[in-house]
């Protein structure tokens, strides 16, 4: 996961939800991102978010129904 530490959030080029890496930052909040398949895009810095590690993802560590921690 450290290789692609961000998730692309916008639906541009059909890339929504795909992991990516930040390769450059420009002026006016522009960034260059690279995806696992090698596709490169210049976009807004608002288009990415840090990926949540699987151990911290609440959906994977869900308690059974009716059980409170």
mmCIF file of the C-alpha atoms, coordinates in Angstrom:
data_MODEL
# 
_entry.id   MODEL 
# 
loop_
_atom_site.group_PDB 
_atom_site.id 
_atom_site.type_symbol 
_atom_site.label_atom_id 
_atom_site.label_alt_id 
_atom_site.label_comp_id 
_atom_site.label_asym_id 
_atom_site.label_entity_id 
_atom_site.label_seq_id 
_atom_site.pdbx_PDB_ins_code 
_atom_site.Cartn_x 
_atom_site.Cartn_y 
_atom_site.Cartn_z 
_atom_site.occupancy 
_atom_site.B_iso_or_equiv 
_atom_site.pdbx_formal_charge 
_atom_site.auth_seq_id 
_atom_site.auth_comp_id 
_atom_site.auth_asym_id 
_atom_site.auth_atom_id 
_atom_site.pdbx_PDB_model_num 
ATOM 1  C CA . UNK A 1 1  ? 0.000   0.000  0.000   1.00 0.00 ? 1  UNK A CA 1 
ATOM 2  C CA . UNK A 1 2  ? 2.900   2.387  0.573   1.00 0.00 ? 2  UNK A CA 1 
ATOM 3  C CA . UNK A 1 3  ? 3.646   2.296  -3.149  1.00 0.00 ? 3  UNK A CA 1 
ATOM 4  C CA . UNK A 1 4  ? 0.246   3.885  -3.948  1.00 0.00 ? 4  UNK A CA 1 
ATOM 5  C CA . UNK A 1 5  ? -0.630  5.861  -0.808  1.00 0.00 ? 5  UNK A CA 1 
ATOM 6  C CA . UNK A 1 6  ? -3.492  7.928  -2.275  1.00 0.00 ? 6  UNK A CA 1 
ATOM 7  C CA . UNK A 1 7  ? -6.976  7.234  -3.649  1.00 0.00 ? 7  UNK A CA 1 
ATOM 8  C CA . UNK A 1 8  ? -8.275  9.205  -6.627  1.00 0.00 ? 8  UNK A CA 1 
ATOM 9  C CA . UNK A 1 9  ? -11.713 10.542 -5.643  1.00 0.00 ? 9  UNK A CA 1 
ATOM 10 C CA . UNK A 1 10 ? -13.021 12.241 -8.776  1.00 0.00 ? 10 UNK A CA 1 
ATOM 11 C CA . UNK A 1 11 ? -14.655 10.508 -11.734 1.00 0.00 ? 11 UNK A CA 1 
ATOM 12 C CA . UNK A 1 12 ? -12.168 11.708 -14.357 1.00 0.00 ? 12 UNK A CA 1 
ATOM 13 C CA . UNK A 1 13 ? -11.010 9.309  -17.064 1.00 0.00 ? 13 UNK A CA 1 
ATOM 14 C CA . UNK A 1 14 ? -12.877 6.507  -15.250 1.00 0.00 ? 14 UNK A CA 1 
ATOM 15 C CA . UNK A 1 15 ? -10.323 6.524  -12.420 1.00 0.00 ? 15 UNK A CA 1 
ATOM 16 C CA . UNK A 1 16 ? -12.576 7.091  -9.386  1.00 0.00 ? 16 UNK A CA 1 
ATOM 17 C CA . UNK A 1 17 ? -11.533 4.958  -6.399  1.00 0.00 ? 17 UNK A CA 1 
ATOM 18 C CA . UNK A 1 18 ? -8.238  3.796  -7.905  1.00 0.00 ? 18 UNK A CA 1 
ATOM 19 C CA . UNK A 1 19 ? -5.014  3.956  -5.898  1.00 0.00 ? 19 UNK A CA 1 
ATOM 20 C CA . UNK A 1 20 ? -2.354  6.358  -7.158  1.00 0.00 ? 20 UNK A CA 1 
ATOM 21 C CA . UNK A 1 21 ? 0.883   8.055  -6.186  1.00 0.00 ? 21 UNK A CA 1 
ATOM 22 C CA . UNK A 1 22 ? 1.665   11.761 -6.139  1.00 0.00 ? 22 UNK A CA 1 
ATOM 23 C CA . UNK A 1 23 ? 4.706   12.448 -8.349  1.00 0.00 ? 23 UNK A CA 1 
ATOM 24 C CA . UNK A 1 24 ? 4.782   16.287 -8.448  1.00 0.00 ? 24 UNK A CA 1 
ATOM 25 C CA . UNK A 1 25 ? 3.098   19.376 -7.039  1.00 0.00 ? 25 UNK A CA 1 
ATOM 26 C CA . UNK A 1 26 ? 2.690   22.572 -9.029  1.00 0.00 ? 26 UNK A CA 1 
ATOM 27 C CA . UNK A 1 27 ? 1.334   26.028 -8.446  1.00 0.00 ? 27 UNK A CA 1 
ATOM 28 C CA . UNK A 1 28 ? -2.369  26.706 -7.880  1.00 0.00 ? 28 UNK A CA 1 
ATOM 29 C CA . UNK A 1 29 ? -2.937  23.309 -6.193  1.00 0.00 ? 29 UNK A CA 1 
ATOM 30 C CA . UNK A 1 30 ? -2.164  21.284 -9.334  1.00 0.00 ? 30 UNK A CA 1 
ATOM 31 C CA . UNK A 1 31 ? -0.594  17.840 -8.935  1.00 0.00 ? 31 UNK A CA 1 
ATOM 32 C CA . UNK A 1 32 ? 0.725   15.046 -11.138 1.00 0.00 ? 32 UNK A CA 1 
ATOM 33 C CA . UNK A 1 33 ? -0.517  11.580 -10.205 1.00 0.00 ? 33 UNK A CA 1 
ATOM 34 C CA . UNK A 1 34 ? 0.494   8.182  -11.527 1.00 0.00 ? 34 UNK A CA 1 
ATOM 35 C CA . UNK A 1 35 ? -1.698  5.081  -11.390 1.00 0.00 ? 35 UNK A CA 1 
ATOM 36 C CA . UNK A 1 36 ? -0.679  1.418  -11.101 1.00 0.00 ? 36 UNK A CA 1 
ATOM 37 C CA . UNK A 1 37 ? -1.025  0.869  -14.863 1.00 0.00 ? 37 UNK A CA 1 
ATOM 38 C CA . UNK A 1 38 ? 1.354   3.758  -15.629 1.00 0.00 ? 38 UNK A CA 1 
ATOM 39 C CA . UNK A 1 39 ? -1.317  6.293  -16.628 1.00 0.00 ? 39 UNK A CA 1 
ATOM 40 C CA . UNK A 1 40 ? -0.275  9.836  -15.653 1.00 0.00 ? 40 UNK A CA 1 
ATOM 41 C CA . UNK A 1 41 ? -2.621  12.787 -15.106 1.00 0.00 ? 41 UNK A CA 1 
ATOM 42 C CA . UNK A 1 42 ? -2.354  16.435 -14.070 1.00 0.00 ? 42 UNK A CA 1 
ATOM 43 C CA . UNK A 1 43 ? -5.282  17.308 -11.823 1.00 0.00 ? 43 UNK A CA 1 
ATOM 44 C CA . UNK A 1 44 ? -6.314  19.287 -8.764  1.00 0.00 ? 44 UNK A CA 1 
ATOM 45 C CA . UNK A 1 45 ? -4.925  18.445 -5.337  1.00 0.00 ? 45 UNK A CA 1 
ATOM 46 C CA . UNK A 1 46 ? -8.544  18.135 -4.168  1.00 0.00 ? 46 UNK A CA 1 
ATOM 47 C CA . UNK A 1 47 ? -8.927  15.007 -6.331  1.00 0.00 ? 47 UNK A CA 1 
ATOM 48 C CA . UNK A 1 48 ? -6.898  12.731 -4.036  1.00 0.00 ? 48 UNK A CA 1 
ATOM 49 C CA . UNK A 1 49 ? -7.070  11.573 -0.437  1.00 0.00 ? 49 UNK A CA 1 
ATOM 50 C CA . UNK A 1 50 ? -4.733  9.483  1.676   1.00 0.00 ? 50 UNK A CA 1 
ATOM 51 C CA . UNK A 1 51 ? -5.594  5.790  1.537   1.00 0.00 ? 51 UNK A CA 1 
ATOM 52 C CA . UNK A 1 52 ? -6.740  4.273  4.831   1.00 0.00 ? 52 UNK A CA 1 
ATOM 53 C CA . UNK A 1 53 ? -4.659  1.242  5.874   1.00 0.00 ? 53 UNK A CA 1 
ATOM 54 C CA . UNK A 1 54 ? -6.717  -1.970 6.023   1.00 0.00 ? 54 UNK A CA 1 
ATOM 55 C CA . UNK A 1 55 ? -6.076  -2.304 9.770   1.00 0.00 ? 55 UNK A CA 1 
ATOM 56 C CA . UNK A 1 56 ? -7.736  1.089  10.410  1.00 0.00 ? 56 UNK A CA 1 
ATOM 57 C CA . UNK A 1 57 ? -10.661 0.620  8.034   1.00 0.00 ? 57 UNK A CA 1 
ATOM 58 C CA . UNK A 1 58 ? -13.818 0.355  10.165  1.00 0.00 ? 58 UNK A CA 1 
ATOM 59 C CA . UNK A 1 59 ? -15.650 -1.614 7.473   1.00 0.00 ? 59 UNK A CA 1 
ATOM 60 C CA . UNK A 1 60 ? -13.242 -4.552 7.711   1.00 0.00 ? 60 UNK A CA 1 
ATOM 61 C CA . UNK A 1 61 ? -13.204 -4.661 11.514  1.00 0.00 ? 61 UNK A CA 1 
ATOM 62 C CA . UNK A 1 62 ? -16.964 -4.436 11.925  1.00 0.00 ? 62 UNK A CA 1 
ATOM 63 C CA . UNK A 1 63 ? -18.566 -5.786 15.089  1.00 0.00 ? 63 UNK A CA 1 
ATOM 64 C CA . UNK A 1 64 ? -21.436 -8.280 14.766  1.00 0.00 ? 64 UNK A CA 1 
ATOM 65 C CA . UNK A 1 65 ? -24.908 -6.735 14.835  1.00 0.00 ? 65 UNK A CA 1 
ATOM 66 C CA . UNK A 1 66 ? -26.200 -5.944 18.311  1.00 0.00 ? 66 UNK A CA 1 
ATOM 67 C CA . UNK A 1 67 ? -22.734 -6.009 19.933  1.00 0.00 ? 67 UNK A CA 1 
ATOM 68 C CA . UNK A 1 68 ? -21.385 -2.748 21.312  1.00 0.00 ? 68 UNK A CA 1 
ATOM 69 C CA . UNK A 1 69 ? -17.709 -2.207 22.112  1.00 0.00 ? 69 UNK A CA 1 
# 
